């Protein structure tokens, strides 16, 4: 995971828990103490936190979390590469679920499949898709996360139970031997429900997401059908994916075998 992404997650953690320790950062992001300290130094330089002995607190002023558009710009080349490859799997007439992650938004931008129906909890995804010809968009209701422009909560999870799709495209915080994880429980719960409502789960994740664990595990690897990434992970991770019968595509490679449609 890149430093900018870790810093975003640290700020989100602080907004919920008010304080974080060096040990918390090392455990959540699987980084060294030196890396954790460098993250806190940068956040303090931005006046986002107040460093303490062994950790940090919220600053006296309002906490500033990067906007959705700022997050989309992080590693944008990799995300667009993954999104373009994923969009090739969306065919005319299909029923699709898209989550609110920025990598999945990159997929939405490349979808050209007249007659398909798309369910999402993302205002951004819905806005992008509304400008495409002959695509039906269903935007879930629920509690609004206004800064990052998505809905979540029990109402959104309940609404999802009424939809059935061929494919769900899901972004993740991390992928490891423990499964798929997210920073928050709320985000993880809606992602898992999306997976349950689809015949096929396709995970979109750049190479920085492999080999780490975040706060909340929302799914096992055995629940995943395909992962699309920008760079092949370690041999150990490839073996783990093979054990769980998870197919892996690297976005810039050509493929002699496609998923059965």
GUNUVO-104335 format. One record per residue (C-alpha): residue number from 1; residue in one letter; x, y, z. Coordinates in Angstrom, 3 decimals, m for minus. Example, Ala and Ser with C-alpha at 12.3 -4.5 7.8 and 13.67 -1.06 7.14 Angstrom:
residues 2
+------+------+----------+----------+----------+
! resi ! resn !        x !        y !        z !
+------+------+----------+----------+----------+
!    1 !    A !   12.300 !   m4.500 !    7.800 !
!    2 !    S !   13.670 !   m1.060 !    7.140 !
+------+------+----------+----------+----------+
***
This chain:
residues 261
+------+------+----------+----------+----------+
! resi ! resn !        x !        y !        z !
+------+------+----------+----------+----------+
!    1 !    X !    0.000 !    0.000 !    0.000 !
!    2 !    X !    1.299 !    3.436 !   m0.933 !
!    3 !    X !    1.988 !    6.055 !    1.757 !
!    4 !    X !   m0.847 !    8.323 !    0.580 !
!    5 !    X !   m3.336 !    5.463 !    0.944 !
!    6 !    X !   m2.032 !    4.570 !    4.425 !
!    7 !    X !   m2.327 !    8.193 !    5.496 !
!    8 !    X !   m5.943 !    8.263 !    4.341 !
!    9 !    X !   m6.698 !    5.108 !    6.321 !
!   10 !    X !   m4.912 !    6.483 !    9.407 !
!   11 !    X !   m7.093 !    9.606 !    9.275 !
!   12 !    X !  m10.236 !    7.509 !    8.875 !
!   13 !    X !   m9.156 !    5.384 !   11.860 !
!   14 !    X !   m8.560 !    8.516 !   13.942 !
!   15 !    X !  m11.954 !    9.926 !   12.996 !
!   16 !    X !  m13.519 !    6.849 !   14.619 !
!   17 !    X !  m11.127 !    6.131 !   17.509 !
!   18 !    X !   m9.571 !    9.577 !   18.282 !
!   19 !    X !   m6.085 !    8.141 !   18.813 !
!   20 !    X !   m3.706 !    5.663 !   17.180 !
!   21 !    X !   m0.402 !    4.160 !   18.296 !
!   22 !    X !    2.704 !    3.210 !   16.340 !
!   23 !    X !    1.884 !   m0.403 !   17.192 !
!   24 !    X !   m1.621 !    0.012 !   15.743 !
!   25 !    X !   m0.180 !    1.282 !   12.450 !
!   26 !    X !    2.382 !   m1.539 !   12.276 !
!   27 !    X !   m0.303 !   m4.161 !   12.971 !
!   28 !    X !   m3.007 !   m2.799 !   10.658 !
!   29 !    X !   m0.770 !   m2.040 !    7.677 !
!   30 !    X !    2.016 !   m4.593 !    8.239 !
!   31 !    X !    4.752 !   m1.942 !    8.099 !
!   32 !    X !    7.859 !   m1.224 !   10.167 !
!   33 !    X !    7.955 !    1.233 !   13.064 !
!   34 !    X !   10.112 !    3.572 !   10.966 !
!   35 !    X !    7.515 !    3.597 !    8.190 !
!   36 !    X !    4.746 !    4.245 !   10.725 !
!   37 !    X !    6.676 !    7.185 !   12.173 !
!   38 !    X !    7.252 !    8.664 !    8.705 !
!   39 !    X !    3.509 !    8.490 !    8.031 !
!   40 !    X !    2.771 !   10.363 !   11.251 !
!   41 !    X !    5.448 !   12.988 !   10.518 !
!   42 !    X !    3.826 !   13.748 !    7.137 !
!   43 !    X !    0.360 !   13.930 !    8.686 !
!   44 !    X !    1.647 !   16.305 !   11.361 !
!   45 !    X !    3.240 !   18.493 !    8.669 !
!   46 !    X !   m0.232 !   18.739 !    7.102 !
!   47 !    X !   m1.663 !   19.783 !   10.498 !
!   48 !    X !   m3.972 !   16.772 !   10.402 !
!   49 !    X !   m2.741 !   15.188 !   13.664 !
!   50 !    X !   m0.903 !   15.924 !   16.873 !
!   51 !    X !    1.937 !   13.476 !   17.486 !
!   52 !    X !    2.274 !   12.026 !   20.965 !
!   53 !    X !    4.751 !    9.697 !   22.597 !
!   54 !    X !    4.207 !    6.436 !   20.720 !
!   55 !    X !    1.350 !    7.586 !   18.486 !
!   56 !    X !   m0.962 !   10.420 !   17.527 !
!   57 !    X !   m4.219 !   12.190 !   18.360 !
!   58 !    X !   m6.675 !   14.145 !   16.285 !
!   59 !    X !   m5.561 !   17.709 !   15.772 !
!   60 !    X !   m7.458 !   20.509 !   17.475 !
!   61 !    X !   m8.830 !   21.615 !   14.110 !
!   62 !    X !  m11.158 !   19.594 !   11.901 !
!   63 !    X !   m9.637 !   16.447 !   10.441 !
!   64 !    X !   m9.151 !   16.639 !    6.689 !
!   65 !    X !   m9.514 !   13.365 !    4.793 !
!   66 !    X !   m8.611 !   13.446 !    1.078 !
!   67 !    X !  m11.632 !   13.623 !   m1.197 !
!   68 !    X !  m12.843 !   10.796 !   m3.419 !
!   69 !    X !  m11.341 !   12.560 !   m6.438 !
!   70 !    X !   m7.977 !   12.845 !   m4.673 !
!   71 !    X !   m8.084 !    9.114 !   m3.921 !
!   72 !    X !   m8.903 !    8.373 !   m7.565 !
!   73 !    X !   m5.738 !   10.188 !   m8.603 !
!   74 !    X !   m3.607 !    7.936 !   m6.361 !
!   75 !    X !   m1.933 !    5.263 !   m8.542 !
!   76 !    X !   m4.388 !    6.322 !  m11.274 !
!   77 !    X !   m2.460 !    4.630 !  m14.086 !
!   78 !    X !   m2.671 !    1.230 !  m12.381 !
!   79 !    X !   m6.336 !    1.691 !  m11.530 !
!   80 !    X !   m7.267 !    2.655 !  m15.076 !
!   81 !    X !   m5.334 !   m0.304 !  m16.453 !
!   82 !    X !   m7.213 !   m2.677 !  m14.150 !
!   83 !    X !  m10.519 !   m0.946 !  m14.821 !
!   84 !    X !  m10.153 !   m1.179 !  m18.580 !
!   85 !    X !   m9.468 !   m4.924 !  m18.384 !
!   86 !    X !  m12.382 !   m5.504 !  m15.984 !
!   87 !    X !  m14.827 !   m3.588 !  m18.185 !
!   88 !    X !  m14.191 !   m6.092 !  m20.977 !
!   89 !    X !  m16.036 !   m8.668 !  m18.869 !
!   90 !    X !  m19.279 !   m6.667 !  m18.888 !
!   91 !    X !  m21.523 !   m7.744 !  m21.759 !
!   92 !    X !  m24.738 !   m6.337 !  m23.137 !
!   93 !    X !  m27.800 !   m7.434 !  m21.206 !
!   94 !    X !  m25.945 !   m8.527 !  m18.067 !
!   95 !    X !  m26.827 !   m7.649 !  m14.486 !
!   96 !    X !  m23.801 !   m6.186 !  m12.671 !
!   97 !    X !  m22.992 !   m4.961 !   m9.142 !
!   98 !    X !  m20.317 !   m2.306 !   m8.613 !
!   99 !    X !  m19.015 !   m1.218 !   m5.213 !
!  100 !    X !  m17.824 !    2.299 !   m4.355 !
!  101 !    X !  m14.050 !    1.829 !   m4.603 !
!  102 !    X !  m11.944 !    4.036 !   m6.843 !
!  103 !    X !  m10.576 !    1.078 !   m8.818 !
!  104 !    X !  m14.127 !   m0.051 !   m9.563 !
!  105 !    X !  m14.921 !    3.513 !  m10.660 !
!  106 !    X !  m12.136 !    3.136 !  m13.217 !
!  107 !    X !  m14.003 !    0.053 !  m14.460 !
!  108 !    X !  m17.288 !    1.989 !  m14.696 !
!  109 !    X !  m15.629 !    4.587 !  m16.896 !
!  110 !    X !  m14.779 !    1.944 !  m19.512 !
!  111 !    X !  m18.062 !   m0.002 !  m19.535 !
!  112 !    X !  m19.743 !    0.003 !  m22.947 !
!  113 !    X !  m22.510 !   m2.594 !  m22.772 !
!  114 !    X !  m25.930 !   m1.423 !  m23.957 !
!  115 !    X !  m28.845 !   m3.138 !  m22.286 !
!  116 !    X !  m27.019 !   m4.045 !  m19.085 !
!  117 !    X !  m28.357 !   m3.257 !  m15.603 !
!  118 !    X !  m25.961 !   m2.013 !  m12.918 !
!  119 !    X !  m26.552 !   m1.819 !   m9.167 !
!  120 !    X !  m24.213 !    0.341 !   m7.081 !
!  121 !    X !  m23.932 !    2.138 !   m3.756 !
!  122 !    X !  m21.693 !    4.826 !   m5.274 !
!  123 !    X !  m23.002 !    8.216 !   m6.319 !
!  124 !    X !  m19.913 !    8.679 !   m8.499 !
!  125 !    X !  m20.415 !    5.361 !  m10.297 !
!  126 !    X !  m24.089 !    6.149 !  m10.866 !
!  127 !    X !  m23.211 !    9.580 !  m12.257 !
!  128 !    X !  m20.647 !    8.153 !  m14.687 !
!  129 !    X !  m22.982 !    5.402 !  m15.881 !
!  130 !    X !  m25.933 !    7.765 !  m16.302 !
!  131 !    X !  m24.090 !    9.356 !  m19.231 !
!  132 !    X !  m23.728 !    6.044 !  m21.079 !
!  133 !    X !  m26.208 !    4.906 !  m23.696 !
!  134 !    X !  m28.886 !    2.351 !  m22.767 !
!  135 !    X !  m27.539 !    1.343 !  m19.343 !
!  136 !    X !  m30.020 !    0.990 !  m16.481 !
!  137 !    X !  m28.616 !    2.187 !  m13.140 !
!  138 !    X !  m30.024 !    1.261 !   m9.710 !
!  139 !    X !  m28.572 !    3.414 !   m6.906 !
!  140 !    X !  m29.006 !    1.862 !   m3.468 !
!  141 !    X !  m30.497 !    3.819 !   m0.593 !
!  142 !    X !  m28.992 !    4.042 !    2.879 !
!  143 !    X !  m26.852 !    6.285 !    5.035 !
!  144 !    X !  m24.771 !    8.720 !    2.975 !
!  145 !    X !  m21.011 !    9.004 !    3.407 !
!  146 !    X !  m21.009 !   12.515 !    1.979 !
!  147 !    X !  m17.274 !   13.072 !    1.608 !
!  148 !    X !  m16.637 !    9.889 !   m0.355 !
!  149 !    X !  m20.093 !    9.849 !   m1.981 !
!  150 !    X !  m21.429 !    6.379 !   m1.235 !
!  151 !    X !  m24.234 !    4.880 !    0.822 !
!  152 !    X !  m23.893 !    2.188 !    3.457 !
!  153 !    X !  m25.603 !    0.760 !    6.529 !
!  154 !    X !  m28.393 !   m1.713 !    7.238 !
!  155 !    X !  m30.801 !   m0.152 !    4.724 !
!  156 !    X !  m28.279 !   m0.516 !    1.896 !
!  157 !    X !  m27.494 !   m4.127 !    2.864 !
!  158 !    X !  m31.213 !   m4.938 !    3.030 !
!  159 !    X !  m31.824 !   m3.343 !   m0.372 !
!  160 !    X !  m29.063 !   m5.457 !   m1.885 !
!  161 !    X !  m30.829 !   m8.660 !   m0.829 !
!  162 !    X !  m33.493 !   m7.952 !   m3.479 !
!  163 !    X !  m31.021 !   m7.842 !   m6.385 !
!  164 !    X !  m29.365 !  m10.756 !   m8.172 !
!  165 !    X !  m26.513 !  m10.278 !  m10.633 !
!  166 !    X !  m24.190 !  m12.280 !  m12.841 !
!  167 !    X !  m21.098 !  m10.439 !  m11.648 !
!  168 !    X !  m19.945 !   m8.233 !   m8.785 !
!  169 !    X !  m16.857 !   m6.027 !   m9.146 !
!  170 !    X !  m15.359 !   m5.316 !   m5.727 !
!  171 !    X !  m12.385 !   m3.270 !   m4.533 !
!  172 !    X !  m10.508 !   m4.286 !   m1.380 !
!  173 !    X !   m8.256 !   m2.786 !    1.258 !
!  174 !    X !   m6.031 !   m5.848 !    1.277 !
!  175 !    X !   m5.688 !   m9.490 !    0.207 !
!  176 !    X !   m3.811 !  m12.036 !    2.308 !
!  177 !    X !   m3.943 !  m15.621 !    3.552 !
!  178 !    X !   m6.557 !  m14.404 !    6.046 !
!  179 !    X !   m8.893 !  m13.332 !    3.221 !
!  180 !    X !  m10.200 !   m9.940 !    2.076 !
!  181 !    X !  m10.144 !   m7.030 !    4.499 !
!  182 !    X !  m11.347 !   m3.433 !    4.720 !
!  183 !    X !  m10.614 !   m0.597 !    7.111 !
!  184 !    X !  m14.173 !   m0.330 !    8.457 !
!  185 !    X !  m16.898 !   m2.792 !    9.396 !
!  186 !    X !  m19.565 !   m0.836 !    7.482 !
!  187 !    X !  m17.598 !   m0.901 !    4.247 !
!  188 !    X !  m16.800 !   m4.598 !    4.630 !
!  189 !    X !  m20.390 !   m5.626 !    5.280 !
!  190 !    X !  m21.783 !   m4.047 !    2.138 !
!  191 !    X !  m18.961 !   m5.476 !    0.022 !
!  192 !    X !  m19.661 !   m8.973 !    1.334 !
!  193 !    X !  m23.385 !   m8.655 !    0.656 !
!  194 !    X !  m22.615 !   m7.600 !   m2.911 !
!  195 !    X !  m20.514 !  m10.736 !   m3.325 !
!  196 !    X !  m23.316 !  m12.918 !   m1.990 !
!  197 !    X !  m25.809 !  m11.490 !   m4.493 !
!  198 !    X !  m23.667 !  m12.267 !   m7.549 !
!  199 !    X !  m22.922 !  m15.512 !   m9.356 !
!  200 !    X !  m19.294 !  m14.423 !   m9.854 !
!  201 !    X !  m17.093 !  m12.188 !   m7.702 !
!  202 !    X !  m14.321 !  m10.255 !   m9.438 !
!  203 !    X !  m11.835 !   m8.418 !   m7.217 !
!  204 !    X !  m10.033 !   m5.370 !   m8.595 !
!  205 !    X !   m6.822 !   m4.653 !   m6.684 !
!  206 !    X !   m3.477 !   m3.098 !   m7.548 !
!  207 !    X !   m0.288 !   m4.850 !   m6.479 !
!  208 !    X !    0.029 !   m2.842 !   m3.232 !
!  209 !    X !   m3.041 !   m4.615 !   m1.781 !
!  210 !    X !   m1.456 !   m8.084 !   m1.575 !
!  211 !    X !    0.036 !   m9.590 !    1.573 !
!  212 !    X !   m1.480 !   m7.250 !    4.191 !
!  213 !    X !   m4.421 !   m7.225 !    6.586 !
!  214 !    X !   m6.556 !   m4.253 !    7.509 !
!  215 !    X !   m9.029 !   m3.957 !   10.384 !
!  216 !    X !  m12.069 !   m5.964 !    9.248 !
!  217 !    X !  m12.172 !   m9.279 !    7.376 !
!  218 !    X !  m15.259 !   m9.398 !    5.179 !
!  219 !    X !  m14.686 !  m12.483 !    2.982 !
!  220 !    X !  m12.581 !  m15.615 !    2.513 !
!  221 !    X !  m10.474 !  m16.190 !   m0.586 !
!  222 !    X !  m12.683 !  m19.181 !   m1.385 !
!  223 !    X !  m15.522 !  m16.730 !   m2.111 !
!  224 !    X !  m13.558 !  m15.068 !   m4.935 !
!  225 !    X !  m13.625 !  m16.227 !   m8.561 !
!  226 !    X !  m11.188 !  m13.838 !  m10.220 !
!  227 !    X !   m8.687 !  m11.139 !   m9.226 !
!  228 !    X !   m7.557 !   m8.519 !  m11.745 !
!  229 !    X !   m4.380 !   m6.664 !  m10.811 !
!  230 !    X !   m1.604 !   m4.649 !  m12.455 !
!  231 !    X !    1.384 !   m6.748 !  m11.390 !
!  232 !    X !    1.840 !  m10.414 !  m10.566 !
!  233 !    X !    2.087 !  m11.037 !   m6.781 !
!  234 !    X !    4.691 !  m13.183 !   m5.033 !
!  235 !    X !    5.009 !  m16.928 !   m5.758 !
!  236 !    X !    3.632 !  m17.587 !   m2.267 !
!  237 !    X !    0.523 !  m15.557 !   m3.015 !
!  238 !    X !    0.098 !  m17.245 !   m6.409 !
!  239 !    X !    0.230 !  m20.630 !   m4.688 !
!  240 !    X !   m2.338 !  m19.471 !   m2.125 !
!  241 !    X !   m4.701 !  m18.292 !   m4.857 !
!  242 !    X !   m4.272 !  m21.598 !   m6.669 !
!  243 !    X !   m5.149 !  m23.507 !   m3.481 !
!  244 !    X !   m8.415 !  m21.561 !   m3.260 !
!  245 !    X !   m9.086 !  m21.911 !   m7.012 !
!  246 !    X !   m8.934 !  m18.155 !   m7.557 !
!  247 !    X !   m8.021 !  m17.128 !  m11.101 !
!  248 !    X !   m5.599 !  m14.213 !  m11.505 !
!  249 !    X !   m5.330 !  m11.826 !  m14.433 !
!  250 !    X !   m2.585 !   m9.232 !  m14.833 !
!  251 !    X !   m4.228 !   m6.372 !  m16.688 !
!  252 !    X !   m1.560 !   m5.667 !  m19.302 !
!  253 !    X !   m1.107 !   m9.287 !  m20.344 !
!  254 !    X !   m2.963 !  m11.025 !  m23.145 !
!  255 !    X !   m5.011 !  m14.106 !  m22.339 !
!  256 !    X !   m5.539 !  m17.286 !  m24.291 !
!  257 !    X !   m8.288 !  m18.367 !  m21.889 !
!  258 !    X !  m11.318 !  m16.294 !  m20.903 !
!  259 !    X !  m13.898 !  m16.848 !  m18.200 !
!  260 !    X !  m16.953 !  m18.784 !  m19.264 !
!  261 !    X !  m19.657 !  m16.222 !  m19.950 !
+------+------+----------+----------+----------+
***
